[in-house]
Amino acid sequence: MTASTTTTATSAPSKNRPRASDRFVAYVHRLCESKGTRAELRRGLGLPIERCNYLHRHLVPWLSNPADDGTGDRIHPETKRAHYAVAALIAARPRTARHTPAPDAADSDTLPDWYTRPNLGAALGQAVTKGVMKPATAESTLHLMSRQTTDAIHPYLPGLIRQLLSGGISVDWAVLLEDLAWWNRDRDKIATRWLESYFRTTSAETEPHDTSTENPGPDTIKENAR
């Protein structure tokens, strides 16, 4: 193998290569196979890390391992809180949603391209199209969240996520994890992406069509008769 061939092979990793967020989600799903561990993780719902005493024993080993997240103990506080929040949300899934397995993070072929994966805005859009939420409620929720910091969003998420899951709406935990981790640092961009995904999802169900030639009114009939 030539040097140029080696460079090409190592510089073009698969676009579907599992991310650290996917591996973490798979790890939490494995933890939740234990009823006792699931109950401990659930105690962190909507709480700051300082009040998540029962979660440390399960999450600190993961977050402190540079091989897993690449940062070790230097992990950003918001990123750390996002991991705790998502772990608690996964553990608190209603019984009807627990049968949905996490994607196999070790198999890149099972993971769709990152930018096509549904974010929270898309999930709310699906909730509207399936009648789980009213459009006005979903839109006001998105607009309200887009103006908040994570301090306000984290306590609000448990109820919202439970409503989605109870209605049969899936949540991509890895996408939510990364969005929460970056929210305070890139809120406008993430909020815009959520809103775009929401309206893209809802409009797909009610895509307008050209009605210019359907049921013409009197003025149109007169114009065509000239």
Phi, psi and omega per residue, in radians:
M1 nan 2.271 -3.113
T2 -1.357 2.891 3.139
A3 -1.084 -0.701 -3.118
S4 -1.151 -0.644 3.120
T5 -1.148 -0.703 3.128
T6 -1.088 -0.756 3.137
T7 -1.070 -0.767 -3.129
T8 -1.105 -0.726 -3.079
A9 -1.170 -0.598 -3.074
T10 -1.586 -0.268 -3.078
S11 -1.720 0.028 -3.111
A12 -2.220 1.185 3.117
P13 -1.156 2.775 3.131
S14 -1.062 2.391 3.128
K15 -1.160 -0.309 -3.133
N16 -1.730 0.273 -3.132
R17 -1.018 2.290 -3.100
P18 -0.985 2.395 3.128
R19 -1.622 2.863 3.104
A20 -1.046 -0.602 3.131
S21 -1.135 -0.662 3.093
D22 -1.155 -0.703 3.136
R23 -1.155 -0.653 3.116
F24 -1.148 -0.752 3.127
V25 -1.063 -0.753 3.101
A26 -1.090 -0.677 3.110
Y27 -1.083 -0.775 -3.139
V28 -1.154 -0.678 3.082
H29 -1.049 -0.674 3.099
R30 -1.159 -0.707 3.097
L31 -1.046 -0.671 -3.059
C32 -1.290 -0.085 3.037
E33 -1.176 -0.365 3.045
S34 -1.616 2.160 -3.117
K35 -1.061 -0.700 3.139
G36 -1.149 -0.750 3.124
T37 -1.159 -0.708 3.109
R38 -1.039 -0.707 3.121
A39 -1.142 -0.657 3.129
E40 -1.199 -0.736 3.118
L41 -1.127 -0.624 -3.115
R42 -1.126 -0.401 -3.133
R43 -1.164 -0.213 -3.132
G44 -1.592 0.118 -3.081
L45 -0.969 2.092 3.041
G46 1.195 0.152 -3.050
L47 -1.792 2.648 3.002
P48 -1.211 2.804 -3.079
I49 -0.999 -0.605 -3.094
E50 -1.082 -0.284 -3.138
R51 -1.962 0.244 -3.115
C52 -1.832 0.893 -3.031
N53 -1.032 -0.548 -3.076
Y54 -1.438 -0.149 -3.113
L55 -1.619 -0.382 -3.013
H56 -1.003 -0.758 -3.062
R57 -1.079 -0.437 -3.112
H58 -1.669 -0.531 -3.016
L59 -1.801 -0.512 -3.140
V60 -1.033 -0.751 3.120
P61 -1.017 -0.658 3.134
W62 -1.232 -0.864 -3.052
L63 -1.251 -0.312 -3.140
S64 -1.646 0.012 -3.084
N65 -1.743 1.881 -3.124
P66 -0.990 -0.453 -3.124
A67 -1.191 -0.388 -3.098
D68 -1.614 -0.819 -3.055
D69 -2.039 -0.077 3.060
G70 1.350 0.020 -3.073
T71 -2.193 -0.364 -3.130
G72 1.074 -2.411 -3.096
D73 -1.283 -0.079 -3.126
R74 -1.559 0.197 -3.107
I75 -1.038 2.417 -3.111
H76 -1.103 2.461 -3.126
P77 -0.954 -0.689 -3.138
E78 -1.207 -0.602 3.095
T79 -1.179 -0.720 3.120
K80 -1.103 -0.789 3.139
R81 -1.105 -0.641 3.119
A82 -1.079 -0.684 3.107
H83 -1.118 -0.760 3.128
Y84 -1.114 -0.745 -3.105
A85 -1.113 -0.809 -3.109
V86 -1.189 -0.649 3.086
A87 -1.053 -0.755 3.132
A88 -1.174 -0.681 3.136
L89 -1.140 -0.719 3.105
I90 -1.114 -0.749 -3.130
A91 -1.148 -0.481 -3.077
A92 -1.608 0.171 3.119
R93 -0.971 2.427 3.046
P94 -1.094 2.741 -3.059
R95 -0.940 -0.654 -3.089
T96 -1.173 -0.329 -3.099
A97 -1.738 -0.090 -3.066
R98 -1.332 -0.284 -3.099
H99 -1.357 -0.219 -3.141
T100 -1.387 1.961 -3.095
P101 -1.310 2.714 3.044
A102 -1.309 2.586 3.064
P103 -1.003 2.549 3.137
D104 -1.274 1.820 -3.068
A105 -1.164 -0.286 -3.134
A106 -1.495 -0.222 -3.102
D107 -1.974 1.730 -3.066
S108 -1.139 -0.383 -3.118
D109 -1.213 -0.351 -3.133
T110 -1.548 -0.124 -3.087
L111 -1.778 2.134 3.087
P112 -1.213 2.922 3.094
D113 -0.999 2.393 -3.008
W114 -0.936 -0.767 -3.028
Y115 -1.326 -0.114 3.060
T116 -1.742 -0.053 -3.098
R117 -1.379 2.508 -3.042
P118 -1.265 2.284 3.033
N119 -1.643 -2.991 -3.085
L120 -1.134 -0.584 3.095
G121 -1.090 -0.738 3.100
A122 -1.128 -0.679 3.119
A123 -1.095 -0.716 3.095
L124 -1.174 -0.616 3.073
G125 -1.103 -0.735 3.089
Q126 -1.121 -0.638 3.118
A127 -1.093 -0.642 3.120
V128 -1.217 -0.826 -3.091
T129 -1.142 -0.447 3.129
K130 -1.688 0.073 3.082
G131 1.355 0.257 3.118
V132 -1.354 -0.574 3.106
M133 -2.327 2.687 3.048
K134 -1.448 2.546 -3.127
P135 -0.941 -0.763 -3.111
A136 -1.094 -0.668 3.139
T137 -1.187 -0.794 -3.125
A138 -1.109 -0.774 -3.120
E139 -1.161 -0.736 3.126
S140 -1.140 -0.594 3.090
T141 -1.098 -0.817 -3.141
L142 -1.117 -0.773 -3.124
H143 -1.165 -0.638 3.109
L144 -1.157 -0.811 -3.124
M145 -1.116 -0.591 -3.092
S146 -1.148 -0.257 3.140
R147 -1.801 -0.004 -3.030
Q148 -1.816 2.776 2.955
T149 -1.557 3.025 -3.134
T150 -1.146 -0.401 3.097
D151 -1.045 -0.565 3.107
A152 -1.565 -0.532 -3.078
I153 -1.287 -0.747 -3.059
H154 -0.990 -0.809 3.125
P155 -1.178 -0.386 -3.100
Y156 -1.450 -0.471 -3.021
L157 -1.091 -0.738 -3.071
P158 -0.932 -0.808 3.135
G159 -1.159 -0.720 -3.129
L160 -1.140 -0.830 -3.123
I161 -1.116 -0.695 3.122
R162 -1.103 -0.684 3.106
Q163 -1.088 -0.754 3.128
L164 -1.107 -0.864 -3.096
L165 -1.135 -0.696 3.125
S166 -1.123 -0.457 3.120
G167 -1.570 0.123 3.111
G168 1.457 0.280 3.130
I169 -1.641 2.187 -3.138
S170 -1.376 2.637 3.075
V171 -2.130 2.224 3.060
D172 -1.432 1.749 -3.016
W173 -1.111 -0.641 -3.116
A174 -1.156 -0.712 3.103
V175 -1.144 -0.770 3.115
L176 -1.074 -0.709 3.127
L177 -1.017 -0.853 -3.097
E178 -1.223 -0.629 3.108
D179 -1.137 -0.734 3.107
L180 -1.158 -0.663 -3.118
A181 -1.091 -0.591 -3.075
W182 -1.797 -0.008 -2.983
W183 -0.955 -0.947 -3.083
N184 -1.151 -0.394 -3.111
R185 -1.671 -0.314 -3.078
D186 -2.571 0.750 -2.987
R187 -1.064 -0.807 -3.056
D188 -1.059 -0.736 -3.120
K189 -1.162 -0.761 -3.119
I190 -1.210 -0.738 3.128
A191 -1.083 -0.692 3.095
T192 -1.088 -0.741 3.118
R193 -1.106 -0.706 3.091
W194 -1.070 -0.822 -3.109
L195 -1.142 -0.738 3.104
E196 -1.064 -0.759 -3.140
S197 -1.143 -0.654 3.122
Y198 -1.076 -0.918 -3.078
F199 -1.236 -0.524 3.068
R200 -1.152 -0.690 -3.132
T201 -1.230 -0.785 -3.113
T202 -1.241 -0.622 -3.122
S203 -1.261 -0.400 3.116
A204 -1.130 -0.467 3.137
E205 -1.502 -0.407 -3.089
T206 -2.275 0.816 -3.080
E207 -1.131 2.181 -3.118
P208 -1.159 2.609 3.086
H209 -2.209 2.834 -3.068
D210 -1.266 2.062 3.140
T211 -1.943 0.293 -3.046
S212 -1.120 -0.443 -3.114
T213 -1.854 0.108 -3.122
E214 -1.745 2.323 3.078
N215 0.822 1.049 -3.102
P216 -1.058 2.492 3.125
G217 -1.420 3.102 -3.104
P218 -1.013 -0.695 -3.110
D219 -1.142 -0.670 3.136
T220 -1.162 -0.720 -3.141
I221 -1.102 -0.763 3.126
K222 -1.080 -0.739 -3.121
E223 -1.105 -0.695 -3.121
N224 -1.264 -0.380 -3.094
A225 -1.440 -0.241 -3.104
R226 -1.264 nan nan
